[in-house]
Amino acid sequence: MELKIIENTKNRLVFEIPGADHTLCNALKKELVETKGVDIATYAIEHPQIGIPKMIIETSGALTPKKALESAVSSLKDKNKEFLKAFSKVK
């Protein structure tokens, strides 16, 4: 998956995720919002059919936006592993 960095400062990260949709963006946003030190985590898709999701992360300074993103992605990976394990038991 490719990310296009738009803005990267000490407390703010803005990037685009070509090819992603609401499914990934909502999951990532939810994990970011639950991450301690993240003040703002949101995304926008300007056009529903041809828009590229743009994610915005702002932190209080105790945590960099990049570290917050890494933490959120790691958490999502762990949750997916748990889901696959539970799903494989009911097949």
Chimera marker file (.cmm) of the C-alpha trace (Angstrom):
<marker_set name="trace">
<marker id="1" x="0.000" y="0.000" z="0.000" r="1" g="1" b="0" radius="0.5"/>
<marker id="2" x="1.272" y="3.400" z="-0.937" r="1" g="1" b="0" radius="0.5"/>
<marker id="3" x="1.015" y="6.546" z="1.191" r="1" g="1" b="0" radius="0.5"/>
<marker id="4" x="1.507" y="10.036" z="-0.178" r="1" g="1" b="0" radius="0.5"/>
<marker id="5" x="2.695" y="12.443" z="2.535" r="1" g="1" b="0" radius="0.5"/>
<marker id="6" x="1.135" y="15.909" z="2.197" r="1" g="1" b="0" radius="0.5"/>
<marker id="7" x="2.342" y="17.437" z="5.475" r="1" g="1" b="0" radius="0.5"/>
<marker id="8" x="4.678" y="16.105" z="8.143" r="1" g="1" b="0" radius="0.5"/>
<marker id="9" x="5.485" y="18.289" z="11.151" r="1" g="1" b="0" radius="0.5"/>
<marker id="10" x="6.233" y="17.557" z="14.802" r="1" g="1" b="0" radius="0.5"/>
<marker id="11" x="2.550" y="17.367" z="15.812" r="1" g="1" b="0" radius="0.5"/>
<marker id="12" x="0.687" y="16.970" z="12.514" r="1" g="1" b="0" radius="0.5"/>
<marker id="13" x="0.688" y="14.388" z="9.735" r="1" g="1" b="0" radius="0.5"/>
<marker id="14" x="-1.488" y="14.604" z="6.624" r="1" g="1" b="0" radius="0.5"/>
<marker id="15" x="-1.322" y="11.880" z="4.007" r="1" g="1" b="0" radius="0.5"/>
<marker id="16" x="-3.311" y="10.309" z="1.197" r="1" g="1" b="0" radius="0.5"/>
<marker id="17" x="-4.037" y="6.598" z="0.836" r="1" g="1" b="0" radius="0.5"/>
<marker id="18" x="-4.642" y="5.861" z="-2.864" r="1" g="1" b="0" radius="0.5"/>
<marker id="19" x="-6.884" y="2.845" z="-3.391" r="1" g="1" b="0" radius="0.5"/>
<marker id="20" x="-8.290" y="2.846" z="0.154" r="1" g="1" b="0" radius="0.5"/>
<marker id="21" x="-11.930" y="3.362" z="1.048" r="1" g="1" b="0" radius="0.5"/>
<marker id="22" x="-14.053" y="4.014" z="4.132" r="1" g="1" b="0" radius="0.5"/>
<marker id="23" x="-13.444" y="0.514" z="5.481" r="1" g="1" b="0" radius="0.5"/>
<marker id="24" x="-9.737" y="1.002" z="6.109" r="1" g="1" b="0" radius="0.5"/>
<marker id="25" x="-10.030" y="4.699" z="6.949" r="1" g="1" b="0" radius="0.5"/>
<marker id="26" x="-12.735" y="4.189" z="9.584" r="1" g="1" b="0" radius="0.5"/>
<marker id="27" x="-10.825" y="1.360" z="11.257" r="1" g="1" b="0" radius="0.5"/>
<marker id="28" x="-7.611" y="3.392" z="11.280" r="1" g="1" b="0" radius="0.5"/>
<marker id="29" x="-9.407" y="6.495" z="12.568" r="1" g="1" b="0" radius="0.5"/>
<marker id="30" x="-11.013" y="4.509" z="15.407" r="1" g="1" b="0" radius="0.5"/>
<marker id="31" x="-7.652" y="3.103" z="16.519" r="1" g="1" b="0" radius="0.5"/>
<marker id="32" x="-6.019" y="6.532" z="16.325" r="1" g="1" b="0" radius="0.5"/>
<marker id="33" x="-8.770" y="8.189" z="18.370" r="1" g="1" b="0" radius="0.5"/>
<marker id="34" x="-8.234" y="5.583" z="21.091" r="1" g="1" b="0" radius="0.5"/>
<marker id="35" x="-4.457" y="6.193" z="21.120" r="1" g="1" b="0" radius="0.5"/>
<marker id="36" x="-3.289" y="8.253" z="24.082" r="1" g="1" b="0" radius="0.5"/>
<marker id="37" x="-1.653" y="11.484" z="22.933" r="1" g="1" b="0" radius="0.5"/>
<marker id="38" x="-3.698" y="11.816" z="19.739" r="1" g="1" b="0" radius="0.5"/>
<marker id="39" x="-5.778" y="15.000" z="19.740" r="1" g="1" b="0" radius="0.5"/>
<marker id="40" x="-7.293" y="14.745" z="16.254" r="1" g="1" b="0" radius="0.5"/>
<marker id="41" x="-7.673" y="11.776" z="13.925" r="1" g="1" b="0" radius="0.5"/>
<marker id="42" x="-9.948" y="12.114" z="10.941" r="1" g="1" b="0" radius="0.5"/>
<marker id="43" x="-10.132" y="11.620" z="7.210" r="1" g="1" b="0" radius="0.5"/>
<marker id="44" x="-11.958" y="12.994" z="4.218" r="1" g="1" b="0" radius="0.5"/>
<marker id="45" x="-12.810" y="11.697" z="0.774" r="1" g="1" b="0" radius="0.5"/>
<marker id="46" x="-13.658" y="14.711" z="-1.334" r="1" g="1" b="0" radius="0.5"/>
<marker id="47" x="-15.470" y="12.846" z="-4.114" r="1" g="1" b="0" radius="0.5"/>
<marker id="48" x="-17.290" y="9.578" z="-3.382" r="1" g="1" b="0" radius="0.5"/>
<marker id="49" x="-16.322" y="7.901" z="-6.669" r="1" g="1" b="0" radius="0.5"/>
<marker id="50" x="-12.899" y="9.279" z="-7.565" r="1" g="1" b="0" radius="0.5"/>
<marker id="51" x="-11.644" y="10.804" z="-4.333" r="1" g="1" b="0" radius="0.5"/>
<marker id="52" x="-8.484" y="9.677" z="-2.589" r="1" g="1" b="0" radius="0.5"/>
<marker id="53" x="-8.793" y="9.413" z="1.205" r="1" g="1" b="0" radius="0.5"/>
<marker id="54" x="-6.814" y="12.071" z="3.053" r="1" g="1" b="0" radius="0.5"/>
<marker id="55" x="-5.998" y="11.234" z="6.695" r="1" g="1" b="0" radius="0.5"/>
<marker id="56" x="-5.135" y="13.900" z="9.279" r="1" g="1" b="0" radius="0.5"/>
<marker id="57" x="-3.449" y="13.101" z="12.596" r="1" g="1" b="0" radius="0.5"/>
<marker id="58" x="-2.590" y="15.706" z="15.233" r="1" g="1" b="0" radius="0.5"/>
<marker id="59" x="-0.922" y="14.948" z="18.552" r="1" g="1" b="0" radius="0.5"/>
<marker id="60" x="-0.263" y="16.821" z="21.767" r="1" g="1" b="0" radius="0.5"/>
<marker id="61" x="3.498" y="16.456" z="21.431" r="1" g="1" b="0" radius="0.5"/>
<marker id="62" x="4.069" y="13.549" z="23.805" r="1" g="1" b="0" radius="0.5"/>
<marker id="63" x="3.748" y="11.251" z="20.800" r="1" g="1" b="0" radius="0.5"/>
<marker id="64" x="4.614" y="11.973" z="17.172" r="1" g="1" b="0" radius="0.5"/>
<marker id="65" x="1.873" y="11.425" z="14.598" r="1" g="1" b="0" radius="0.5"/>
<marker id="66" x="4.057" y="8.805" z="12.901" r="1" g="1" b="0" radius="0.5"/>
<marker id="67" x="4.416" y="6.830" z="16.154" r="1" g="1" b="0" radius="0.5"/>
<marker id="68" x="0.655" y="7.108" z="16.707" r="1" g="1" b="0" radius="0.5"/>
<marker id="69" x="0.043" y="5.744" z="13.200" r="1" g="1" b="0" radius="0.5"/>
<marker id="70" x="2.475" y="2.874" z="13.780" r="1" g="1" b="0" radius="0.5"/>
<marker id="71" x="0.719" y="2.043" z="17.053" r="1" g="1" b="0" radius="0.5"/>
<marker id="72" x="-2.723" y="2.123" z="15.424" r="1" g="1" b="0" radius="0.5"/>
<marker id="73" x="-1.615" y="-0.104" z="12.541" r="1" g="1" b="0" radius="0.5"/>
<marker id="74" x="-0.027" y="-2.572" z="14.972" r="1" g="1" b="0" radius="0.5"/>
<marker id="75" x="-3.235" y="-2.685" z="17.007" r="1" g="1" b="0" radius="0.5"/>
<marker id="76" x="-5.319" y="-3.326" z="13.881" r="1" g="1" b="0" radius="0.5"/>
<marker id="77" x="-2.997" y="-6.152" z="12.854" r="1" g="1" b="0" radius="0.5"/>
<marker id="78" x="-3.374" y="-7.758" z="16.288" r="1" g="1" b="0" radius="0.5"/>
<marker id="79" x="-7.166" y="-7.457" z="16.154" r="1" g="1" b="0" radius="0.5"/>
<marker id="80" x="-7.231" y="-9.028" z="12.691" r="1" g="1" b="0" radius="0.5"/>
<marker id="81" x="-5.163" y="-11.971" z="13.947" r="1" g="1" b="0" radius="0.5"/>
<marker id="82" x="-7.598" y="-12.450" z="16.842" r="1" g="1" b="0" radius="0.5"/>
<marker id="83" x="-10.558" y="-12.319" z="14.462" r="1" g="1" b="0" radius="0.5"/>
<marker id="84" x="-9.018" y="-14.849" z="12.066" r="1" g="1" b="0" radius="0.5"/>
<marker id="85" x="-8.246" y="-17.180" z="14.959" r="1" g="1" b="0" radius="0.5"/>
<marker id="86" x="-11.829" y="-16.956" z="16.260" r="1" g="1" b="0" radius="0.5"/>
<marker id="87" x="-13.254" y="-17.342" z="12.751" r="1" g="1" b="0" radius="0.5"/>
<marker id="88" x="-11.168" y="-20.429" z="12.004" r="1" g="1" b="0" radius="0.5"/>
<marker id="89" x="-12.614" y="-22.121" z="15.123" r="1" g="1" b="0" radius="0.5"/>
<marker id="90" x="-16.201" y="-21.830" z="13.850" r="1" g="1" b="0" radius="0.5"/>
<marker id="91" x="-15.610" y="-23.075" z="10.295" r="1" g="1" b="0" radius="0.5"/>
<link id1="1" id2="2" r="1" g="1" b="0" radius="0.2"/>
<link id1="2" id2="3" r="1" g="1" b="0" radius="0.2"/>
<link id1="3" id2="4" r="1" g="1" b="0" radius="0.2"/>
<link id1="4" id2="5" r="1" g="1" b="0" radius="0.2"/>
<link id1="5" id2="6" r="1" g="1" b="0" radius="0.2"/>
<link id1="6" id2="7" r="1" g="1" b="0" radius="0.2"/>
<link id1="7" id2="8" r="1" g="1" b="0" radius="0.2"/>
<link id1="8" id2="9" r="1" g="1" b="0" radius="0.2"/>
<link id1="9" id2="10" r="1" g="1" b="0" radius="0.2"/>
<link id1="10" id2="11" r="1" g="1" b="0" radius="0.2"/>
<link id1="11" id2="12" r="1" g="1" b="0" radius="0.2"/>
<link id1="12" id2="13" r="1" g="1" b="0" radius="0.2"/>
<link id1="13" id2="14" r="1" g="1" b="0" radius="0.2"/>
<link id1="14" id2="15" r="1" g="1" b="0" radius="0.2"/>
<link id1="15" id2="16" r="1" g="1" b="0" radius="0.2"/>
<link id1="16" id2="17" r="1" g="1" b="0" radius="0.2"/>
<link id1="17" id2="18" r="1" g="1" b="0" radius="0.2"/>
<link id1="18" id2="19" r="1" g="1" b="0" radius="0.2"/>
<link id1="19" id2="20" r="1" g="1" b="0" radius="0.2"/>
<link id1="20" id2="21" r="1" g="1" b="0" radius="0.2"/>
<link id1="21" id2="22" r="1" g="1" b="0" radius="0.2"/>
<link id1="22" id2="23" r="1" g="1" b="0" radius="0.2"/>
<link id1="23" id2="24" r="1" g="1" b="0" radius="0.2"/>
<link id1="24" id2="25" r="1" g="1" b="0" radius="0.2"/>
<link id1="25" id2="26" r="1" g="1" b="0" radius="0.2"/>
<link id1="26" id2="27" r="1" g="1" b="0" radius="0.2"/>
<link id1="27" id2="28" r="1" g="1" b="0" radius="0.2"/>
<link id1="28" id2="29" r="1" g="1" b="0" radius="0.2"/>
<link id1="29" id2="30" r="1" g="1" b="0" radius="0.2"/>
<link id1="30" id2="31" r="1" g="1" b="0" radius="0.2"/>
<link id1="31" id2="32" r="1" g="1" b="0" radius="0.2"/>
<link id1="32" id2="33" r="1" g="1" b="0" radius="0.2"/>
<link id1="33" id2="34" r="1" g="1" b="0" radius="0.2"/>
<link id1="34" id2="35" r="1" g="1" b="0" radius="0.2"/>
<link id1="35" id2="36" r="1" g="1" b="0" radius="0.2"/>
<link id1="36" id2="37" r="1" g="1" b="0" radius="0.2"/>
<link id1="37" id2="38" r="1" g="1" b="0" radius="0.2"/>
<link id1="38" id2="39" r="1" g="1" b="0" radius="0.2"/>
<link id1="39" id2="40" r="1" g="1" b="0" radius="0.2"/>
<link id1="40" id2="41" r="1" g="1" b="0" radius="0.2"/>
<link id1="41" id2="42" r="1" g="1" b="0" radius="0.2"/>
<link id1="42" id2="43" r="1" g="1" b="0" radius="0.2"/>
<link id1="43" id2="44" r="1" g="1" b="0" radius="0.2"/>
<link id1="44" id2="45" r="1" g="1" b="0" radius="0.2"/>
<link id1="45" id2="46" r="1" g="1" b="0" radius="0.2"/>
<link id1="46" id2="47" r="1" g="1" b="0" radius="0.2"/>
<link id1="47" id2="48" r="1" g="1" b="0" radius="0.2"/>
<link id1="48" id2="49" r="1" g="1" b="0" radius="0.2"/>
<link id1="49" id2="50" r="1" g="1" b="0" radius="0.2"/>
<link id1="50" id2="51" r="1" g="1" b="0" radius="0.2"/>
<link id1="51" id2="52" r="1" g="1" b="0" radius="0.2"/>
<link id1="52" id2="53" r="1" g="1" b="0" radius="0.2"/>
<link id1="53" id2="54" r="1" g="1" b="0" radius="0.2"/>
<link id1="54" id2="55" r="1" g="1" b="0" radius="0.2"/>
<link id1="55" id2="56" r="1" g="1" b="0" radius="0.2"/>
<link id1="56" id2="57" r="1" g="1" b="0" radius="0.2"/>
<link id1="57" id2="58" r="1" g="1" b="0" radius="0.2"/>
<link id1="58" id2="59" r="1" g="1" b="0" radius="0.2"/>
<link id1="59" id2="60" r="1" g="1" b="0" radius="0.2"/>
<link id1="60" id2="61" r="1" g="1" b="0" radius="0.2"/>
<link id1="61" id2="62" r="1" g="1" b="0" radius="0.2"/>
<link id1="62" id2="63" r="1" g="1" b="0" radius="0.2"/>
<link id1="63" id2="64" r="1" g="1" b="0" radius="0.2"/>
<link id1="64" id2="65" r="1" g="1" b="0" radius="0.2"/>
<link id1="65" id2="66" r="1" g="1" b="0" radius="0.2"/>
<link id1="66" id2="67" r="1" g="1" b="0" radius="0.2"/>
<link id1="67" id2="68" r="1" g="1" b="0" radius="0.2"/>
<link id1="68" id2="69" r="1" g="1" b="0" radius="0.2"/>
<link id1="69" id2="70" r="1" g="1" b="0" radius="0.2"/>
<link id1="70" id2="71" r="1" g="1" b="0" radius="0.2"/>
<link id1="71" id2="72" r="1" g="1" b="0" radius="0.2"/>
<link id1="72" id2="73" r="1" g="1" b="0" radius="0.2"/>
<link id1="73" id2="74" r="1" g="1" b="0" radius="0.2"/>
<link id1="74" id2="75" r="1" g="1" b="0" radius="0.2"/>
<link id1="75" id2="76" r="1" g="1" b="0" radius="0.2"/>
<link id1="76" id2="77" r="1" g="1" b="0" radius="0.2"/>
<link id1="77" id2="78" r="1" g="1" b="0" radius="0.2"/>
<link id1="78" id2="79" r="1" g="1" b="0" radius="0.2"/>
<link id1="79" id2="80" r="1" g="1" b="0" radius="0.2"/>
<link id1="80" id2="81" r="1" g="1" b="0" radius="0.2"/>
<link id1="81" id2="82" r="1" g="1" b="0" radius="0.2"/>
<link id1="82" id2="83" r="1" g="1" b="0" radius="0.2"/>
<link id1="83" id2="84" r="1" g="1" b="0" radius="0.2"/>
<link id1="84" id2="85" r="1" g="1" b="0" radius="0.2"/>
<link id1="85" id2="86" r="1" g="1" b="0" radius="0.2"/>
<link id1="86" id2="87" r="1" g="1" b="0" radius="0.2"/>
<link id1="87" id2="88" r="1" g="1" b="0" radius="0.2"/>
<link id1="88" id2="89" r="1" g="1" b="0" radius="0.2"/>
<link id1="89" id2="90" r="1" g="1" b="0" radius="0.2"/>
<link id1="90" id2="91" r="1" g="1" b="0" radius="0.2"/>
</marker_set>
